[in-house]
Amino acid sequence: MMGQKRLLAIVEGDGDERAVPVLLRRILHTHSRFDVEVLRPQRRGELPKVKANFERFFGAAALEDAAILCLLDFDCAECVDVLKAEADMRTQAKKLRPEQLFEACFIVKEFESLFLWDGEAAKLALPLIPDAMQFPEIPEMIRDAKGWLSDAQPSGAAYKPTAHQAKVTSHLNLEKLATLSPSYKRLEAAVLRLTS
């Protein structure tokens, strides 16, 4: 099946609504895919809510005549096996609409975990983080990456997704993420499957 020239993401929150298109366009452009239109994401809340309402949310997304990427944080009580959770959602989508191009990619533990893999990008967008700050060796083990980014700054400064998420995303070194981050590797592969 040919990849789509339109790509629609289902995302969790306000910050994701702004940052995810930035990241998707950057991934596509890295692979010289300038012909794919990235649509405005549909914000649907956390993974448990999306799972509970999947048929309705998936049906609404399918109306956009685009490949669909469900890109959510993987940090909930039942978030144990990310590969199984992604496969289960792909299976459900296939049963509902066999012809619809669909991928699920969940970021362990949250979108901001990607930022902890690339301290240089985080410091460019959040210049109050001290140069000497040591970033976690395995960011996907850190719960509350947003909180980590706030705590890394002086008292009174905080990381705010709506103000900072897209900005940090625009600085990310995708080559570095492709080497280090398991979640990013799965995301890049999913985007290419949908659009190739």
C-alpha positions as CSV (number, residue, x, y, z in Angstrom):
1,M,0.0,0.0,0.0
2,M,1.3,3.4,-0.9
3,G,2.1,5.8,1.9
4,Q,-0.2,8.8,2.4
5,K,0.7,12.4,1.5
6,R,-1.3,13.6,4.6
7,L,-0.4,12.8,8.2
8,L,-2.6,13.3,11.2
9,A,-1.5,12.7,14.8
10,I,-3.7,11.8,17.7
11,V,-2.0,13.5,20.7
12,E,-2.5,13.9,24.5
13,G,-2.3,17.6,25.5
14,D,-1.9,21.3,24.5
15,G,1.9,21.2,24.4
16,D,1.8,18.1,22.2
17,E,-0.7,19.8,19.8
18,R,2.0,22.4,19.1
19,A,5.2,20.3,19.3
20,V,4.2,17.0,17.5
21,P,3.8,18.7,14.1
22,V,7.2,20.3,14.5
23,L,8.8,16.9,15.2
24,L,6.9,15.1,12.5
25,R,7.9,17.7,9.9
26,R,11.5,17.5,11.0
27,I,11.5,13.7,10.7
28,L,10.0,13.9,7.2
29,H,12.4,16.5,6.1
30,T,15.4,14.5,7.4
31,H,14.2,11.8,4.9
32,S,13.6,14.3,2.1
33,R,9.9,13.9,2.4
34,F,8.8,17.5,1.7
35,D,5.6,16.4,-0.1
36,V,3.8,15.2,3.1
37,E,1.3,17.5,4.7
38,V,1.2,17.4,8.5
39,L,-2.3,18.2,9.6
40,R,-3.2,19.8,12.9
41,P,-3.3,17.1,15.6
42,Q,-6.4,15.9,17.3
43,R,-6.0,16.3,21.1
44,R,-7.7,13.3,22.9
45,G,-6.1,13.0,26.4
46,E,-4.1,10.3,28.0
47,L,-3.6,6.7,26.8
48,P,-6.3,5.1,29.0
49,K,-8.9,7.6,27.7
50,V,-7.9,7.1,24.1
51,K,-8.1,3.3,24.6
52,A,-11.5,3.6,26.2
53,N,-12.8,5.7,23.4
54,F,-10.7,4.4,20.6
55,E,-13.4,3.5,18.1
56,R,-14.9,7.0,18.2
57,F,-11.6,8.8,18.2
58,F,-10.2,6.6,15.4
59,G,-13.4,7.1,13.3
60,A,-13.2,10.9,13.7
61,A,-9.5,10.9,12.6
62,A,-10.3,8.7,9.6
63,L,-12.6,11.4,8.3
64,E,-9.5,13.5,7.5
65,D,-8.4,11.2,4.6
66,A,-4.9,11.0,6.1
67,A,-2.5,8.4,7.6
68,I,-3.1,8.4,11.3
69,L,-0.4,8.3,14.0
70,C,-1.4,7.8,17.6
71,L,1.4,9.4,19.5
72,L,0.9,9.4,23.3
73,D,2.8,9.3,26.5
74,F,3.4,5.8,28.0
75,D,3.1,6.6,31.7
76,C,0.0,5.2,33.3
77,A,-0.9,2.5,35.8
78,E,-1.3,-0.1,33.0
79,C,1.6,1.1,31.0
80,V,3.9,-1.9,31.3
81,D,4.8,-3.3,27.9
82,V,5.0,-0.6,25.3
83,L,5.5,-2.9,22.3
84,K,2.4,-5.0,23.2
85,A,0.4,-1.8,23.8
86,E,1.3,-0.4,20.4
87,A,0.6,-3.7,18.7
88,D,-2.8,-4.1,20.4
89,M,-3.9,-0.7,19.2
90,R,-2.7,-1.4,15.6
91,T,-4.7,-4.7,15.7
92,Q,-7.8,-2.9,16.9
93,A,-7.4,-0.2,14.2
94,K,-7.0,-3.0,11.5
95,K,-10.2,-4.7,12.7
96,L,-12.2,-1.4,12.6
97,R,-10.9,-0.1,9.2
98,P,-8.6,-2.6,7.4
99,E,-7.8,0.0,4.6
100,Q,-6.8,2.8,7.0
101,L,-3.1,3.5,7.3
102,F,-2.5,3.6,11.1
103,E,0.4,3.4,13.5
104,A,0.6,3.7,17.3
105,C,3.8,5.0,18.9
106,F,4.0,5.6,22.7
107,I,6.8,7.6,24.2
108,V,8.2,6.1,27.4
109,K,7.5,7.7,29.8
110,E,6.4,11.0,28.1
111,F,7.2,13.3,25.2
112,E,9.6,15.3,27.3
113,S,11.7,12.1,27.9
114,L,13.0,12.8,24.4
115,F,14.5,16.1,25.7
116,L,16.4,14.3,28.4
117,W,18.3,12.3,25.7
118,D,19.6,15.6,24.3
119,G,20.7,18.0,27.0
120,E,22.2,20.4,24.6
121,A,18.8,21.0,22.9
122,A,17.1,21.4,26.3
123,K,19.7,24.0,27.4
124,L,19.3,25.9,24.1
125,A,15.6,26.3,24.6
126,L,15.8,26.5,28.5
127,P,18.9,28.6,29.0
128,L,18.5,28.8,32.8
129,I,19.5,25.1,33.0
130,P,23.1,25.3,34.3
131,D,25.8,24.2,31.8
132,A,27.1,21.7,34.4
133,M,23.8,20.0,34.8
134,Q,24.1,16.2,34.4
135,F,21.2,14.8,32.4
136,P,19.9,11.2,33.2
137,E,21.7,8.4,31.5
138,I,18.5,6.5,30.8
139,P,15.7,9.0,30.5
140,E,13.0,6.4,29.9
141,M,13.5,5.4,33.5
142,I,12.6,8.9,34.7
143,R,9.1,9.5,35.8
144,D,7.9,13.1,35.3
145,A,10.4,14.4,32.8
146,K,8.5,17.7,32.8
147,G,9.2,18.0,36.5
148,W,12.9,17.1,36.0
149,L,13.2,20.0,33.5
150,S,11.6,22.4,36.0
151,D,13.8,21.2,38.9
152,A,16.9,21.6,36.7
153,Q,16.3,25.4,36.5
154,P,16.7,28.0,39.3
155,S,13.9,28.5,41.8
156,G,11.1,30.4,40.2
157,A,11.7,29.1,36.7
158,A,9.7,26.2,35.4
159,Y,9.2,24.1,32.3
160,K,5.8,24.8,30.7
161,P,4.7,22.5,27.8
162,T,2.6,25.2,26.0
163,A,5.5,27.6,26.2
164,H,8.5,25.3,25.8
165,Q,7.7,22.0,24.2
166,A,7.7,23.0,20.6
167,K,10.7,25.2,21.2
168,V,12.8,22.4,22.6
169,T,11.5,20.0,19.9
170,S,12.8,22.4,17.2
171,H,16.4,22.1,18.6
172,L,16.5,18.3,19.0
173,N,19.4,16.5,17.4
174,L,17.4,13.8,15.5
175,E,20.6,11.9,14.6
176,K,21.5,11.7,18.3
177,L,17.9,10.5,19.2
178,A,18.0,7.9,16.5
179,T,21.1,6.4,18.1
180,L,20.0,6.7,21.8
181,S,16.2,6.8,22.2
182,P,14.2,3.6,21.7
183,S,11.0,5.6,21.6
184,Y,12.3,8.0,19.0
185,K,13.5,5.0,16.8
186,R,10.0,3.5,16.9
187,L,8.5,6.9,16.1
188,E,10.7,7.5,13.1
189,A,10.0,4.0,11.8
190,A,6.3,4.5,12.2
191,V,6.3,7.9,10.4
192,L,8.2,6.3,7.5
193,R,5.9,3.3,7.3
194,L,2.9,5.7,7.0
195,T,4.4,7.9,4.4
196,S,6.7,5.7,2.2
